[in-house]
């Protein structure tokens, strides 16, 4: 929260508790995608950078396509004004999400080849790049687990040097993950994004 909101919560706790509860309740009748898009627009309107970074990711997780998020921001032009739209777009460019790159905006999801399976040792984590996306692949005796390298908090691209054994720690805010399950085990509460995968002819593929 901002300093102003923290102040109001301390100065007028009863009023602010009721107000925040009201805001929470009003969103319950909306479907997840609509609620996510409204939240993104709210973060643009208030120019809350950390909030925008977090809620763009949540909108994608709720099923919003990148084009839908961009259109929602653009359609709010009468309320937002051009300067805030440019501000939000600059942040989206800085986030460098593969989904928002111009060449991917209209692309259908498909299978992407990652590696030959014999190059992925059992019980180990392999860092690889495929079609503009960085990934961590963990191989068990029976299966593979393919994770996005981006932290679910603010989509920081976690480098392979941040891996210590089976613990992956985001350098920005120290969210830590167990690479075996993808679960967040320190600081945060959201797991790594895991991609569907398949093996064909000795090659590992992931779907996005």
SULBEL-V974371 format. One record per backbone hydrogen bond with DSSP energy under -0.5 kcal/mol. NH is the residue of the N-H (numbers start at 1). CO is the residue of the C=O. If there is no record, write none. Layout:
nh	co
NH	CO
NH	CO
This chain:
nh	co
6	2
7	3
8	4
9	5
10	6
11	7
12	8
16	12
17	13
18	14
19	15
20	16
21	17
22	18
23	19
24	20
25	21
26	22
27	23
27	24
28	25
30	27
35	31
36	32
37	33
38	34
39	35
40	36
41	37
42	38
43	39
44	40
45	41
46	42
47	44
48	43
49	47
52	48
53	49
54	50
55	51
56	52
57	53
58	54
59	55
60	56
61	57
62	58
63	60
64	59
68	65
69	65
70	66
71	67
72	68
73	69
74	70
75	71
76	72
76	73
77	74
79	76
80	76
81	77
85	81
86	82
87	83
88	84
89	85
90	86
91	87
92	88
93	89
94	90
95	91
96	92
97	92
100	97
101	97
101	98
104	101
105	101
105	102
107	104
112	206
114	204
115	204
117	202
119	116
120	117
121	119
123	139
124	121
126	137
128	135
130	133
133	130
135	128
136	147
137	126
138	136
138	145
139	124
140	138
140	143
145	138
146	195
147	136
147	145
148	193
149	134
151	156
155	151
158	149
158	156
162	159
163	160
164	162
164	167
165	163
166	164
167	164
168	166
168	177
169	162
169	167
170	175
174	170
176	186
177	168
178	183
179	166
179	177
181	178
182	178
185	176
186	176
188	186
192	182
195	146
196	207
198	205
200	203
203	200
204	115
205	198
206	112
207	196
208	110
208	206
